[in-house]
Amino acid sequence: MPAGADVVKFDPSLSRIYVACPSGFISVFQAQDAEHYRKLEDFPVQKMVHSLAVDSTTHRVYAPEQQENGQSVARMIVYEATTSDRSKP
């Protein structure tokens, strides 16, 4: 995983795990069973994302941004997860 992974959220409906990495990525894993996971991607986001929320009904991933290109901001970004083999949070 990218540096600084600090928040893990699970979408039980899609069996996906999302990990916020303040270095500028959300790592996405597919749970194949209780002991096997497959990395789908490191999805690039703004740096300093320390929190995530996942809606298991809509599969949306919510990420509050603290920075945009090094400048302070305060906003919520919403990503739509795809249900294909690749996930875009």
N, CA, C and O atoms as CSV, one atom per row, in Angstrom:
chain,resi,resn,atom,element,x,y,z
A,1,MET,N,N,0.829,-1.179,0.000
A,1,MET,CA,C,0.000,0.000,0.000
A,1,MET,C,C,0.875,1.244,0.000
A,1,MET,O,O,2.022,1.205,0.446
A,2,PRO,N,N,0.333,2.343,-0.500
A,2,PRO,CA,C,1.073,3.609,-0.430
A,2,PRO,C,C,1.329,4.004,1.021
A,2,PRO,O,O,0.679,3.505,1.939
A,3,ALA,N,N,2.277,4.899,1.209
A,3,ALA,CA,C,2.686,5.325,2.543
A,3,ALA,C,C,1.547,5.960,3.326
A,3,ALA,O,O,0.718,6.683,2.774
A,4,GLY,N,N,1.522,5.675,4.624
A,4,GLY,CA,C,0.625,6.355,5.543
A,4,GLY,C,C,-0.768,5.785,5.656
A,4,GLY,O,O,-1.652,6.471,6.168
A,5,ALA,N,N,-1.013,4.576,5.210
A,5,ALA,CA,C,-2.361,3.999,5.300
A,5,ALA,C,C,-2.852,4.094,6.741
A,5,ALA,O,O,-2.191,3.614,7.663
A,6,ASP,N,N,-4.026,4.722,6.931
A,6,ASP,CA,C,-4.474,4.892,8.307
A,6,ASP,C,C,-5.960,4.690,8.552
A,6,ASP,O,O,-6.371,4.662,9.712
A,7,VAL,N,N,-6.787,4.549,7.522
A,7,VAL,CA,C,-8.215,4.336,7.724
A,7,VAL,C,C,-8.662,3.220,6.793
A,7,VAL,O,O,-8.370,3.242,5.597
A,8,VAL,N,N,-9.374,2.241,7.353
A,8,VAL,CA,C,-9.856,1.110,6.563
A,8,VAL,C,C,-11.372,1.048,6.687
A,8,VAL,O,O,-11.913,1.103,7.791
A,9,LYS,N,N,-12.056,0.935,5.549
A,9,LYS,CA,C,-13.516,0.782,5.527
A,9,LYS,C,C,-13.869,-0.389,4.627
A,9,LYS,O,O,-13.156,-0.682,3.668
A,10,PHE,N,N,-14.982,-1.064,4.942
A,10,PHE,CA,C,-15.410,-2.258,4.225
A,10,PHE,C,C,-16.811,-2.060,3.674
A,10,PHE,O,O,-17.701,-1.598,4.389
A,11,ASP,N,N,-17.014,-2.404,2.412
A,11,ASP,CA,C,-18.342,-2.424,1.807
A,11,ASP,C,C,-18.765,-3.885,1.722
A,11,ASP,O,O,-18.323,-4.596,0.819
A,12,PRO,N,N,-19.612,-4.352,2.641
A,12,PRO,CA,C,-19.972,-5.766,2.662
A,12,PRO,C,C,-20.772,-6.207,1.437
A,12,PRO,O,O,-20.722,-7.378,1.061
A,13,SER,N,N,-21.496,-5.301,0.821
A,13,SER,CA,C,-22.290,-5.660,-0.354
A,13,SER,C,C,-21.414,-6.013,-1.548
A,13,SER,O,O,-21.755,-6.902,-2.328
A,14,LEU,N,N,-20.280,-5.316,-1.696
A,14,LEU,CA,C,-19.358,-5.589,-2.803
A,14,LEU,C,C,-18.152,-6.405,-2.361
A,14,LEU,O,O,-17.336,-6.809,-3.190
A,15,SER,N,N,-18.034,-6.651,-1.057
A,15,SER,CA,C,-16.858,-7.328,-0.480
A,15,SER,C,C,-15.578,-6.585,-0.844
A,15,SER,O,O,-14.577,-7.192,-1.226
A,16,ARG,N,N,-15.629,-5.255,-0.718
A,16,ARG,CA,C,-14.466,-4.425,-1.036
A,16,ARG,C,C,-13.964,-3.711,0.206
A,16,ARG,O,O,-14.731,-3.298,1.076
A,17,ILE,N,N,-12.652,-3.583,0.253
A,17,ILE,CA,C,-11.981,-2.879,1.336
A,17,ILE,C,C,-11.342,-1.631,0.745
A,17,ILE,O,O,-10.688,-1.690,-0.296
A,18,TYR,N,N,-11.538,-0.496,1.421
A,18,TYR,CA,C,-10.969,0.783,0.996
A,18,TYR,C,C,-10.035,1.270,2.098
A,18,TYR,O,O,-10.392,1.267,3.276
A,19,VAL,N,N,-8.843,1.686,1.702
A,19,VAL,CA,C,-7.849,2.159,2.674
A,19,VAL,C,C,-7.401,3.561,2.271
A,19,VAL,O,O,-6.858,3.756,1.184
A,20,ALA,N,N,-7.632,4.541,3.152
A,20,ALA,CA,C,-7.192,5.916,2.892
A,20,ALA,C,C,-5.717,6.029,3.200
A,20,ALA,O,O,-5.264,5.625,4.271
A,21,CYS,N,N,-4.969,6.579,2.262
A,21,CYS,CA,C,-3.530,6.791,2.424
A,21,CYS,C,C,-3.259,8.280,2.227
A,21,CYS,O,O,-3.375,8.779,1.108
A,22,PRO,N,N,-2.900,9.000,3.292
A,22,PRO,CA,C,-2.682,10.439,3.187
A,22,PRO,C,C,-1.619,10.843,2.169
A,22,PRO,O,O,-1.488,12.023,1.846
A,23,SER,N,N,-0.868,9.881,1.667
A,23,SER,CA,C,0.129,10.187,0.638
A,23,SER,C,C,-0.522,10.475,-0.712
A,23,SER,O,O,0.167,10.860,-1.656
A,24,GLY,N,N,-1.858,10.293,-0.817
A,24,GLY,CA,C,-2.573,10.660,-2.031
A,24,GLY,C,C,-3.225,9.520,-2.779
A,24,GLY,O,O,-3.345,9.572,-4.003
A,25,PHE,N,N,-3.655,8.477,-2.056
A,25,PHE,CA,C,-4.303,7.342,-2.703
A,25,PHE,C,C,-5.375,6.742,-1.811
A,25,PHE,O,O,-5.327,6.865,-0.587
A,26,ILE,N,N,-6.337,6.094,-2.439
A,26,ILE,CA,C,-7.236,5.174,-1.758
A,26,ILE,C,C,-6.943,3.810,-2.373
A,26,ILE,O,O,-7.150,3.599,-3.569
A,27,SER,N,N,-6.458,2.885,-1.540
A,27,SER,CA,C,-6.197,1.528,-2.011
A,27,SER,C,C,-7.498,0.742,-1.957
A,27,SER,O,O,-8.268,0.858,-1.004
A,28,VAL,N,N,-7.736,-0.065,-2.996
A,28,VAL,CA,C,-8.977,-0.823,-3.104
A,28,VAL,C,C,-8.626,-2.306,-3.233
A,28,VAL,O,O,-7.821,-2.701,-4.076
A,29,PHE,N,N,-9.253,-3.114,-2.372
A,29,PHE,CA,C,-9.028,-4.558,-2.369
A,29,PHE,C,C,-10.361,-5.275,-2.500
A,29,PHE,O,O,-11.376,-4.813,-1.980
A,30,GLN,N,N,-10.354,-6.392,-3.186
A,30,GLN,CA,C,-11.527,-7.254,-3.298
A,30,GLN,C,C,-11.327,-8.437,-2.360
A,30,GLN,O,O,-10.322,-9.141,-2.459
A,31,ALA,N,N,-12.273,-8.662,-1.451
A,31,ALA,CA,C,-12.213,-9.830,-0.573
A,31,ALA,C,C,-12.789,-11.012,-1.341
A,31,ALA,O,O,-13.961,-11.012,-1.716
A,32,GLN,N,N,-11.959,-12.006,-1.567
A,32,GLN,CA,C,-12.425,-13.194,-2.291
A,32,GLN,C,C,-13.030,-14.208,-1.324
A,32,GLN,O,O,-13.975,-14.913,-1.678
A,33,ASP,N,N,-12.504,-14.283,-0.132
A,33,ASP,CA,C,-13.062,-15.032,0.984
A,33,ASP,C,C,-12.388,-14.474,2.243
A,33,ASP,O,O,-11.667,-13.479,2.173
A,34,ALA,N,N,-12.621,-15.104,3.370
A,34,ALA,CA,C,-12.115,-14.561,4.637
A,34,ALA,C,C,-10.596,-14.491,4.717
A,34,ALA,O,O,-10.063,-13.737,5.531
A,35,GLU,N,N,-9.890,-15.251,3.900
A,35,GLU,CA,C,-8.429,-15.273,3.971
A,35,GLU,C,C,-7.733,-14.840,2.693
A,35,GLU,O,O,-6.504,-14.841,2.635
A,36,HIS,N,N,-8.486,-14.471,1.673
A,36,HIS,CA,C,-7.872,-14.129,0.388
A,36,HIS,C,C,-8.422,-12.795,-0.125
A,36,HIS,O,O,-9.631,-12.577,-0.208
A,37,TYR,N,N,-7.474,-11.913,-0.465
A,37,TYR,CA,C,-7.817,-10.581,-0.936
A,37,TYR,C,C,-6.999,-10.282,-2.187
A,37,TYR,O,O,-5.862,-10.733,-2.325
A,38,ARG,N,N,-7.588,-9.525,-3.083
A,38,ARG,CA,C,-6.898,-9.159,-4.321
A,38,ARG,C,C,-6.907,-7.642,-4.433
A,38,ARG,O,O,-7.959,-7.012,-4.325
A,39,LYS,N,N,-5.737,-7.059,-4.649
A,39,LYS,CA,C,-5.653,-5.612,-4.811
A,39,LYS,C,C,-6.184,-5.234,-6.185
A,39,LYS,O,O,-5.746,-5.771,-7.202
A,40,LEU,N,N,-7.136,-4.301,-6.204
A,40,LEU,CA,C,-7.680,-3.822,-7.469
A,40,LEU,C,C,-6.905,-2.626,-7.986
A,40,LEU,O,O,-6.597,-2.541,-9.175
A,41,GLU,N,N,-6.587,-1.691,-7.078
A,41,GLU,CA,C,-5.822,-0.519,-7.511
A,41,GLU,C,C,-5.513,0.406,-6.345
A,41,GLU,O,O,-6.068,0.285,-5.253
A,42,ASP,N,N,-4.598,1.338,-6.623
A,42,ASP,CA,C,-4.343,2.490,-5.763
A,42,ASP,C,C,-4.914,3.673,-6.535
A,42,ASP,O,O,-4.299,4.167,-7.480
A,43,PHE,N,N,-6.091,4.117,-6.123
A,43,PHE,CA,C,-6.788,5.190,-6.817
A,43,PHE,C,C,-6.244,6.532,-6.343
A,43,PHE,O,O,-6.291,6.812,-5.145
A,44,PRO,N,N,-5.720,7.383,-7.253
A,44,PRO,CA,C,-5.137,8.657,-6.825
A,44,PRO,C,C,-6.194,9.667,-6.372
A,44,PRO,O,O,-7.217,9.865,-7.028
A,45,VAL,N,N,-5.912,10.294,-5.236
A,45,VAL,CA,C,-6.765,11.357,-4.691
A,45,VAL,C,C,-5.840,12.466,-4.199
A,45,VAL,O,O,-4.618,12.333,-4.270
A,46,GLN,N,N,-6.405,13.537,-3.709
A,46,GLN,CA,C,-5.588,14.597,-3.122
A,46,GLN,C,C,-4.893,14.067,-1.870
A,46,GLN,O,O,-5.388,13.148,-1.219
A,47,LYS,N,N,-3.761,14.645,-1.546
A,47,LYS,CA,C,-3.042,14.245,-0.335
A,47,LYS,C,C,-3.819,14.665,0.906
A,47,LYS,O,O,-4.678,15.545,0.859
A,48,MET,N,N,-3.495,14.016,2.004
A,48,MET,CA,C,-4.042,14.309,3.335
A,48,MET,C,C,-5.477,13.820,3.529
A,48,MET,O,O,-6.199,14.374,4.358
A,49,VAL,N,N,-5.907,12.804,2.792
A,49,VAL,CA,C,-7.207,12.179,3.045
A,49,VAL,C,C,-7.006,11.195,4.200
A,49,VAL,O,O,-6.348,10.167,4.045
A,50,HIS,N,N,-7.589,11.529,5.371
A,50,HIS,CA,C,-7.423,10.718,6.576
A,50,HIS,C,C,-8.685,9.985,6.976
A,50,HIS,O,O,-8.670,9.226,7.945
A,51,SER,N,N,-9.771,10.189,6.261
A,51,SER,CA,C,-11.038,9.579,6.645
A,51,SER,C,C,-11.747,9.054,5.416
A,51,SER,O,O,-11.539,9.541,4.305
A,52,LEU,N,N,-12.587,8.056,5.627
A,52,LEU,CA,C,-13.438,7.520,4.575
A,52,LEU,C,C,-14.763,7.108,5.187
A,52,LEU,O,O,-14.844,6.771,6.368
A,53,ALA,N,N,-15.783,7.141,4.374
A,53,ALA,CA,C,-17.062,6.553,4.732
A,53,ALA,C,C,-17.561,5.830,3.490
A,53,ALA,O,O,-17.405,6.320,2.371
A,54,VAL,N,N,-18.163,4.658,3.694
A,54,VAL,CA,C,-18.663,3.867,2.578
A,54,VAL,C,C,-20.139,3.591,2.800
A,54,VAL,O,O,-20.533,3.118,3.866
A,55,ASP,N,N,-20.952,3.884,1.804
A,55,ASP,CA,C,-22.378,3.578,1.841
A,55,ASP,C,C,-22.570,2.240,1.144
A,55,ASP,O,O,-22.419,2.154,-0.075
A,56,SER,N,N,-22.899,1.198,1.891
A,56,SER,CA,C,-22.994,-0.144,1.314
A,56,SER,C,C,-24.245,-0.343,0.461
A,56,SER,O,O,-24.378,-1.375,-0.197
A,57,THR,N,N,-25.154,0.614,0.458
A,57,THR,CA,C,-26.332,0.532,-0.409
A,57,THR,C,C,-26.028,1.128,-1.781
A,57,THR,O,O,-26.332,0.520,-2.806
A,58,THR,N,N,-25.428,2.316,-1.799
A,58,THR,CA,C,-25.124,2.986,-3.074
A,58,THR,C,C,-23.716,2.676,-3.560
A,58,THR,O,O,-23.400,2.902,-4.728
A,59,HIS,N,N,-22.862,2.157,-2.670
A,59,HIS,CA,C,-21.452,1.859,-2.933
A,59,HIS,C,C,-20.615,3.118,-3.144
A,59,HIS,O,O,-19.517,3.051,-3.696
A,60,ARG,N,N,-21.126,4.248,-2.712
A,60,ARG,CA,C,-20.355,5.489,-2.792
A,60,ARG,C,C,-19.316,5.514,-1.684
A,60,ARG,O,O,-19.535,5.031,-0.574
A,61,VAL,N,N,-18.170,6.101,-2.032
A,61,VAL,CA,C,-17.087,6.274,-1.073
A,61,VAL,C,C,-16.920,7.773,-0.854
A,61,VAL,O,O,-16.707,8.530,-1.801
A,62,TYR,N,N,-17.020,8.192,0.404
A,62,TYR,CA,C,-16.925,9.601,0.768
A,62,TYR,C,C,-15.554,9.861,1.379
A,62,TYR,O,O,-15.114,9.144,2.278
A,63,ALA,N,N,-14.884,10.897,0.876
A,63,ALA,CA,C,-13.546,11.235,1.358
A,63,ALA,C,C,-13.453,12.739,1.571
A,63,ALA,O,O,-13.512,13.497,0.603
A,64,PRO,N,N,-13.307,13.189,2.812
A,64,PRO,CA,C,-13.121,14.618,3.054
A,64,PRO,C,C,-11.705,15.040,2.679
A,64,PRO,O,O,-10.728,14.417,3.096
A,65,GLU,N,N,-11.608,16.087,1.899
A,65,GLU,CA,C,-10.302,16.618,1.499
A,65,GLU,C,C,-9.905,17.779,2.399
A,65,GLU,O,O,-10.725,18.633,2.737
A,66,GLN,N,N,-8.619,17.794,2.783
A,66,GLN,CA,C,-8.062,18.887,3.562
A,66,GLN,C,C,-7.161,19.776,2.719
A,66,GLN,O,O,-6.879,20.920,3.075
A,67,GLN,N,N,-6.712,19.224,1.586
A,67,GLN,CA,C,-5.811,19.969,0.702
A,67,GLN,C,C,-6.187,19.718,-0.751
A,67,GLN,O,O,-6.703,18.660,-1.113
A,68,GLU,N,N,-5.914,20.718,-1.562
A,68,GLU,CA,C,-5.978,20.558,-3.010
A,68,GLU,C,C,-4.714,21.181,-3.573
A,68,GLU,O,O,-4.518,22.394,-3.507
A,69,ASN,N,N,-3.862,20.335,-4.125
A,69,ASN,CA,C,-2.584,20.786,-4.676
A,69,ASN,C,C,-1.799,21.627,-3.668
A,69,ASN,O,O,-1.213,22.652,-4.019
A,70,GLY,N,N,-1.797,21.171,-2.393
A,70,GLY,CA,C,-1.028,21.839,-1.355
A,70,GLY,C,C,-1.722,23.008,-0.678
A,70,GLY,O,O,-1.192,23.540,0.298
A,71,GLN,N,N,-2.886,23.429,-1.156
A,71,GLN,CA,C,-3.639,24.536,-0.554
A,71,GLN,C,C,-4.739,23.985,0.352
A,71,GLN,O,O,-5.341,22.958,0.039
A,72,SER,N,N,-5.002,24.653,1.460
A,72,SER,CA,C,-6.034,24.211,2.391
A,72,SER,C,C,-7.419,24.314,1.775
A,72,SER,O,O,-7.763,25.322,1.159
A,73,VAL,N,N,-8.210,23.261,1.948
A,73,VAL,CA,C,-9.617,23.245,1.536
A,73,VAL,C,C,-10.396,22.453,2.579
A,73,VAL,O,O,-9.805,21.778,3.421
A,74,ALA,N,N,-11.683,22.532,2.524
A,74,ALA,CA,C,-12.560,21.723,3.367
A,74,ALA,C,C,-13.754,21.335,2.504
A,74,ALA,O,O,-14.685,22.118,2.317
A,75,ARG,N,N,-13.708,20.106,1.981
A,75,ARG,CA,C,-14.821,19.649,1.142
A,75,ARG,C,C,-14.895,18.130,1.158
A,75,ARG,O,O,-13.923,17.433,1.449
A,76,MET,N,N,-16.081,17.652,0.836
A,76,MET,CA,C,-16.332,16.222,0.758
A,76,MET,C,C,-16.371,15.818,-0.712
A,76,MET,O,O,-17.094,16.414,-1.510
A,77,ILE,N,N,-15.592,14.806,-1.057
A,77,ILE,CA,C,-15.579,14.266,-2.414
A,77,ILE,C,C,-16.288,12.915,-2.369
A,77,ILE,O,O,-16.082,12.124,-1.449
A,78,VAL,N,N,-17.118,12.664,-3.365
A,78,VAL,CA,C,-17.870,11.415,-3.432
A,78,VAL,C,C,-17.426,10.657,-4.672
A,78,VAL,O,O,-17.447,11.191,-5.780
A,79,TYR,N,N,-17.021,9.399,-4.475
A,79,TYR,CA,C,-16.600,8.538,-5.573
A,79,TYR,C,C,-17.624,7.434,-5.763
A,79,TYR,O,O,-18.147,6.885,-4.794
A,80,GLU,N,N,-17.904,7.113,-7.009
A,80,GLU,CA,C,-18.809,6.024,-7.332
A,80,GLU,C,C,-17.983,4.769,-7.595
A,80,GLU,O,O,-17.113,4.776,-8.466
A,81,ALA,N,N,-18.239,3.711,-6.867
A,81,ALA,CA,C,-17.541,2.448,-7.102
A,81,ALA,C,C,-18.156,1.774,-8.318
A,81,ALA,O,O,-19.374,1.782,-8.497
A,82,THR,N,N,-17.311,1.198,-9.145
A,82,THR,CA,C,-17.822,0.417,-10.263
A,82,THR,C,C,-18.018,-1.012,-9.788
A,82,THR,O,O,-17.365,-1.453,-8.842
A,83,THR,N,N,-18.898,-1.722,-10.432
A,83,THR,CA,C,-19.147,-3.106,-10.047
A,83,THR,C,C,-18.448,-4.079,-10.980
A,83,THR,O,O,-18.663,-5.288,-10.894
A,84,SER,N,N,-17.612,-3.558,-11.874
A,84,SER,CA,C,-16.824,-4.432,-12.743
A,84,SER,C,C,-15.605,-4.933,-11.980
A,84,SER,O,O,-15.521,-4.768,-10.763
A,85,ASP,N,N,-14.668,-5.539,-12.682
A,85,ASP,CA,C,-13.474,-6.101,-12.054
A,85,ASP,C,C,-12.620,-5.026,-11.410
A,85,ASP,O,O,-11.938,-5.306,-10.424
A,86,ARG,N,N,-12.631,-3.812,-11.925
A,86,ARG,CA,C,-11.844,-2.721,-11.353
A,86,ARG,C,C,-12.756,-1.800,-10.579
A,86,ARG,O,O,-13.903,-1.587,-10.971
A,87,SER,N,N,-12.271,-1.259,-9.505
A,87,SER,CA,C,-13.037,-0.331,-8.675
A,87,SER,C,C,-12.432,1.052,-8.787
A,87,SER,O,O,-11.219,1.225,-8.666
A,88,LYS,N,N,-13.269,2.017,-9.013
A,88,LYS,CA,C,-12.862,3.415,-8.926
A,88,LYS,C,C,-13.628,3.992,-7.755
A,88,LYS,O,O,-14.812,4.296,-7.899
A,89,PRO,N,N,-13.004,4.153,-6.605
A,89,PRO,CA,C,-13.725,4.652,-5.448
A,89,PRO,C,C,-14.337,6.009,-5.705
A,89,PRO,O,O,-14.983,6.573,-4.822
